[in-house]
Amino acid sequence: MTTSYENWSKEELIARLNLLESQNRARSPNNPPSSKPPKRTYSPLRNPPKREFHFGSYARRKIALKFCYSGWEYNGLAFQSAPTPLPTVESVLFDALVKARLIDPAAGPEGCDWEKCGRTDRGVSAAGQVISLWVRSAKEDRISGLEEDRKTGTDPGSEGLKQVSLSEEEDSSVVEPLDDGFGSLDIDDSEDNLVPRPPSPKGPRPELDYVSILNRILPETIRVLAWSPVAPTFSARFACKYRHYKYFFSSDHLDLTKMQDAASRLLGEHDFRNLCKLDPGKQITIFTRKVLHAEIVPVEDSPGTHVLNLIGTAFLYHQVRHIMAILFLVGRGHEQPAVVNSLLNVSEGLEQPREGEAIEVVSSKPEYQMADALPLMLWDCGYSEQDVHWLTDGYEPLDGKPAKPIEDGRGIYHLLYSIHARSQVFSALNLHFLKAAAAYFPAPWATTSDGTLGVRVGGGVTAEVPLGGGTSRKLSQYVPVLQRKRLDPVELANERWRNGKGFRREQRKAAAGVGYEEDDGGDE
């Protein structure tokens, strides 16, 4: 086909000549064609300029998030100011929220009113941990002043809040949430894909799919299970009615009846200073906590495994692991169930002995090792139905229309099922390793001189104290808990810390202009 140039302008003809010359050069033997594709020219439509994300251009709301995590993968739940050998759960979750642009990284956790229900230590897992915070919302009205909302207790999404309209100029610079249900989530961490989106002709959008958004970013060891809209004044910590912990253990060589007897003595309100870790740096003076339920039951579909279900309104630092350590001593026969009453009897007459039993006054904690962290799980955090109703993706349209049907869970169940199935394979393999060893090595269990179960070491039998998670401590001679060395009374330890390390820390804070933050010790 012949091209006619009669009506071409001068500029068009020059551009055409330049194109033909470049093609001739490319065909020349001295210039073999390149295997690389030609470089794309810049197009403002194809390559929009990167724009700063303005959180102030979006509505926000306060929500609660329920999530689970594998504790052995992390250095505990809580943020840490100093470097840690493993990441903390909160830091990983915070980074995911930032990447999804649900919270402003510049404001930090304090800027979104971040609160957790209860701390868990390194190695401790959770199936129902809860945090509350302010996040970006899909609501179409813009709001101003999160700090003002927090001070006045106004819900940024509630009616009556002053709305700020967008000018045409502002509209053109605002990146709206994408229509794929994942807001402005950008998995490749680039802003090139964030393009303006015109208002939906179908009316208000459903709320952001917080569960799916976060689970696409988070590692498999942390899964968001549900979210709930909450009031602006809601606190994940102080609104919690109860915490339910589970401690899993092998029932081999343990008297479960005696362990249950000992556990039942925890019910009610008691002073647990002898059944927790004492940290003078926290300056705790009140150790009274209320246990609502304490029961040992077999674990379904796991022969030989039992679990302590412990439910209370709140817990002290390492309280569950200390309780479990004493229950192991009772189950092995080293202690009688009444030892629990003595440890709770921190002053004369505080606890009443059962018929036929005698208890002691134990005003300061005896030395003993707490149980291992691996088998401990925060199973659930309980809230009033008026405060929290858990939702999954797409359940709460903002225009009051019926919620869309339940979806497939975004693969959460299947993922956790696969992880569980794989762990069963590892369990079977480890069991067969044990059976292979049994052909050459006899079981080490034997009875000690005092009639309790111990293990053979060398030519004799030594006492063994189980600590959970397959760990134990071997002792040449077992010393009853109530006969062991006692730690300093709480009052003395607190005073010594205030006059020493605490005084120096307060001086450093005063010099730096940092205020003192009270810490009640939190949960396990």
Secondary structure, 3 states (H helix, E strand, C coil): CCCCCCCCCHHHHHHHHHHHHHHHHHHCCCCCCCCCCCCCCCCCCCCCCCCCCCHHHCCEEEEEEEEEECHHHCCCCCCCCCCCCCCCHHHHHHHHHHHCCCCCCCCHHHHCCCEECCCCCCCCEEEEEEEEEEEECCCCCECCCHHHHHHHCCCCCCCCCCCECCCHHHHHHCCCCCCCCCCCCCCCCCCCCCCCCCCCCCCCCECCCHHHHHHCCCCCCEEEEEEEECCCCCCCCCCCCEEEEEEEEECCCCCHHHHHHHHHCCCEEEECHHHCCCCHHHCCCCCEEEEEEEEEEECCCCCCEEEEEEEECCCCCCHHHHHHHHHHHHHHCCCCCCHHHHHHCCCCCCCCCCCCCCCCCCCCCECCCCCCCCCEEEEEEECCCCCCCCECCCCCECCCCCCCCCCCHHHHHHHHHHHHHHHHHHHHHHHHHHHHHHCCCCCCEEECCCCCEEEEECCEEEEEEEEECCEEEEECCCCCHHHCCECCCHHHHHHHHHHCHHHHHHHHHHHHCCCCCCCCCCCC
